[in-house]
Amino acid sequence: MFPSVTANEMREIDRLMVEEMGIGLLQMMEHAGRNLTEVARSLLGGELKGRKIVVLVGPGNNGGGGMVAARHLENGGSLVAVVLAQDPMRLKEVPAHQHATLSRMGVRIGVFDSGEAEELAAWMGPSDLVIDALLGYSLNGPPRGAIAWLIRQVNGIGHPILALDLPSGLHPDTGEVADPCIRAHATVTLALPKRGLLVPTAKPYVGRLWVGNIGVPSSLYRRVGLNVEPLFSRSPVVFVEDE
């Protein structure tokens, strides 16, 4: 069975990565975005050029990983539209760094406004792929406000959805599905699958599950009581069901 982690275990791994290993959030975020880009490329048949991709961005580090992917997708020739679920002034420091980079690149960025919901839906338009980078493993209750609206919008449109780390609205430990919850065609989880992703009832929301390397040392896994064999000897992104 593929190893998995709880949200608390992953939180401790992230803390140790930064505080003891000196592997910063920018480094981990870059890995996450690159992994997401490679799975997006695979879902799009191996070609990014000219493909229309919408990236939904939340306020935390998950959103930062989505913005890294937006940069790589734009550089790969995709037509990228980034939709922020909040005012960019509310972004945390590291995601704000990614937002500033996209702005300097001239990437198309929109900000959700409940008074302009219909206009935003039209602005997003028909897409080849939607990337869900709204909520990470620190889910606290069901999605609300702008994030809830965006989830319902993209689920209703029916475009293929690729989720980062876990579908927004899915509980990382139990696999409980909130209302609303992203119904992804594929998910790229980071470091190790969160327990909830492997619950059978979560499968319709998770889709095809991949796990991406963010550079966690084996010794660090042992610190939190996990025995994890090298997972990425062949590729930085591994299809879970192949294991």
N, C-alpha and C positions, 0 to 999 in steps of 0.2 A: 504494500500500500504506500502511496506517495505520502511523505511526511507533511504535517500541517501544524499551524500555530493558532493560538487564541489571540484576540486583540491585545490583551495584557502582555502576552509573551512578545508580540511584535513591537509593542510600545517600548518594552525593555531593550529589545534588540536595537531599535532605532536610537535609544538613549546611549547605549554602550558604543554604538558606531560613532556617534558624534563626540561623546565625552572622553572615551578611553582609546578609541582607535584613530581619532582624528580624521575620520571620513565624514565630511560635512554634508549638509542637506543639498547643497548645489551639486555635489558629485553624485549623490544617490538619485536626485531628480533628473540629472542628465541621463543616467543609465535607464531610468524608468521611461523617459520620453523616447529614447532610442529603441528600446524594446517594443514600445507601443507602435512606433513607426514601422518596425519590421513586420509586425503582425498585420498592421493596416495594409502594407504592401502586399502581403500574402493574400489577404481577403479580397484585394482589388485585382488579383490575377497577375501580380508581379510588376505592375506599372503604376507609378504615381502621377506621371505627367498628364495634366489636363483633367484630373479627377477632382470633383467638387466634394469638399470635406468640411463639415461643421464640427467645431470643438466646443463642447459645453464646459464651462470653467466655474468651479466653486471657489470659496474664499481661502481654502487651506492649501496644504502641500500637494494634495491630489490634483488640485487645479493647476499648480505649478508644473507638475509632470505633464499634464495635458498641454500646457503652453510650450514646453520643450518639444513635444511631438509636433505641435503646430509649426514651430520653426523648421524642424527637419522636413516636414511635409511640404511646406512652402519652398524650401530649398530644392526639394525633389521635383518641383514643377506642378504641384497640386494647387488648386484654387481654394484657398483656406479662408473660412469665416469663423472667427472666435466670438462666442457669446458668453459674456460675463453675467453671473447670477447676482452681482452686487456692484456697487460703485467701486472702481479700481482703487480709490483711496482707502478702502477697507481691507485690501489685500495684506496678508502678512508679509514680512520683509523679503523672504526668499521668493515667493510667488510674485511679489511686486517687481523684483529684479527681472523675472522672466517677462512680465507684462511690458516693462520698459524696453526690453530688447525687441519684442514684437512691434511695439509702436515705432521704434526707430527704423525697423525694416519696412514699415508701411503695410503690415498685415491688416486685413480688414477686421475691425473689432467693434462689436456692438454691446450695449449694456441693457439688461432687462429693465423694463419699466412697465408696471402693470397697466398703466394707461395707454400703452402702445403695444399691447400683446398681439393684436392682429397684424400690425405693421411689422413686428419682429418676426412673426411666423412667415410672412410673405418675403421678408428680407433673407431669411434662412433659405427659402426656396427648395427646389428638388436637389437632393444630394446623393452622391454615390456611397457616402459613409458618414455616420454621426459618431463622434467620440464622446463618451460620458466620463468627464473628469470633474464631477460635481461634488461627490462625497467620498471620503476614504473610510478606513476601518474604525474611525472614532464616531460612529453613528450614535446620535443621542435622540431617540424618538423618531417618529416618521418624518420624512421630508416636509418642509413647510414653505410657504411664500413663493418666491420666485423659483426656487429649486423644484418645488412640487409642480408648478405650472410647466416648467421646461420638461420635466419627466413625462407628464401627461401629453404634452405637445408632440414630443418625438416618438413616444409609443404609438400615438394615434396616426402619425404620418406613415409609419411603416418602413422607413429607410433602415438599412442594416445598421446595427449599433455595436460598437466596440467599447467595452467598459474597461477603465483602468482600476486595477486592484480588486474591486468587486462592484457589481451593479449598484448604483445609488439607490438606497432604500432596502437593501438586503442586510440582515444582521450578520456581522462577521463571525460570530460564534455559533449561533443556533440555526442559521439559514432561514430564519423567519422573514417572511415577505411583508414589508410595510405597504401602506396605501398612501401614495403611489410608490412603485418600484420600477426601475429601468428593466425592460425585457431585452437583454442583450443577445446578439447572435454569437458573440465571442467575448471572452474576458481575459485580460492579461493581468494576473496577480503578481505581486512583487516579493522576491526572496523565497517565500513558501506560501502555499495556499492557506487562506484563512479557513478555519474549520467549517464555517457555514457554507462555503462554496462547494463542499463535497457532500452535503446533505442531499439525498435524492430529490426531495421536493423542490430544491432550489434550481435544479437543472434547467427548467424552462426559462429561467431568468438569467442564468449564467451563460448558457450556450456552450460553445467549445472553449475549454479552459486551457490557458497557457500560463507558464510561470516564467518570470524574467529575472535575470541576475542583476542585483544592485550592489554586488561586491561584499556580501557578508562573509567574514572569515569563519572557517569551521570551528575554530577555538571559541568564537563568540557564541555559537549555537550551544556548545557544551556548557557554557556559563549559565545558560537558562534551562539546562537539563534536557537538551535535545541532541540526539545522535543522528547527524545528517551526513550522509555520504555525498561526495562531489556530484552535483546535479548538472553542471554545465560544461562537462568535458567535451561535448560535441558542438554545442551551440549556446549562445547567451540567452536564448528563449527556447523552452522545452514544452512540448505538447503533453499535458498531464496524462491523458489516456493512453499515451504510448508507453508509459512507464510500467 
